[in-house]
């Protein structure tokens, strides 16, 4: 019984209930603060545009851009759903020893991918007094978001006035 109360799932549930209760109390005591907290959490940081973009005279029509954004969003959503399904299935399959299970053969192959051993690189840099390991940022992620036309027109009007 005590084990069930101490599981990570129970702890997450209790934390979730406490958070919901706290939000409820805050919404009664100071509702504007709750909305302000949520607005701050939604702020998105935009990266600079990469090199090699369209020149102004090369930009496709709005319809083409809208179709591409719609397709990108649909494909990204489909990929996220597929990735969640793959992770759930892998959780079961990773624990199985190699063998044939029904009509499926479960086995493992060595990976051809390699990744730098950052712990060894860091140790080598420290041993030779070369300072911190040089790192570079990853490429920015492309995001698409459907906006209301009226809101976009108001924003543009506000900027030009």
Helices and strands as residue ranges (DSSP letters): H 2-5, H 8-29, H 31-42, G 56-58, H 62-93, E 99-101, E 104-106, H 118-127, H 149-160
